[in-house]
Amino acid sequence: MGQGGEPRRAQAHDGELGEAVARAKEGDEAAFAVAYRLVQPGLLGYLRGIVGDDAEDVASDAWLEIARDLGRFKGDGAGFRGWTATIGRHRALDHLRRQKVRPRSSALEQDVLELPGRQNTHEQALEALSTERALELVRSLPRDQAEAVLLRVVVGLDGPAAARVLGKRPGAVRTAAHRGLKGLARRLGVPGVTNGDPRTLGEST
């Protein structure tokens, strides 16, 4: 995987997503289904990192709101991913308030997955995020780090877009994501964890 591979893969679909959203706003149900297919996996992964097993229900609530307010959305494919992540986050926080619980931490599992030996620390951590059990590990990170990692890696947002979702400065989100990935790599037992440049997390130069 190259530098920032996950965000770049998501961004590769932004043109198709933008076209689908534009058609969906005109009432094209098939286009809305395309937009859903492109956005749902990342959105669901993000929500699992916040509310765990209740992510499907929260995602359903989010999509009802997305469908209802689609006519108000203005922007491109990347903007749509950020907009849906914001709605999903609001629904997740509402859910947590109703349940009167905070995001649950899980016991660290040393055997989450077998990592290949010739990748750098961040690449290994990014690959780990493709598994359900690894998402549980992400949820054990401090809240700001977990959300930053999920938005950057799972949803595929760039730094400024993730910052808008969280209501923070891009630099703070980039740093939180970097620290979260470093912590995740350490918990996965990845050797040679160092204090690298936070810009390695898919941040363009």
ZIWOBEL-V684905 format. One record per pair of residues at least 24 apart in sequence whose C-alpha atoms are under 6 Angstrom apart, sorted by the first residue. I is the first residue (numbers start at 1). J is the second residue. D is the distance in Angstrom with one decimal. If there is no record, write none. Layout:
i->I j->J d->D
i->I j->J d->D
This chain:
i->3 j->202 d->5.9
i->4 j->201 d->5.3
i->4 j->202 d->3.5
i->6 j->153 d->5.6
i->7 j->153 d->5.8
i->7 j->156 d->3.9
i->10 j->156 d->5.3
i->14 j->77 d->4.4
i->14 j->78 d->5.6
i->17 j->77 d->4.9
i->18 j->76 d->4.9
i->18 j->77 d->3.9
i->25 j->71 d->5.6
i->42 j->154 d->5.2
i->42 j->155 d->4.3
i->43 j->155 d->5.9
i->46 j->150 d->5.3
i->49 j->135 d->5.9
i->49 j->139 d->5.3
i->50 j->103 d->5.7
i->62 j->88 d->5.2
i->86 j->165 d->5.1
i->105 j->139 d->5.8
i->105 j->140 d->4.4
i->106 j->140 d->5.8
i->110 j->188 d->6.0
i->125 j->185 d->5.2
i->145 j->176 d->4.7
i->145 j->177 d->5.4
i->145 j->180 d->4.8
i->148 j->173 d->5.8
i->148 j->177 d->4.8
i->149 j->177 d->4.7
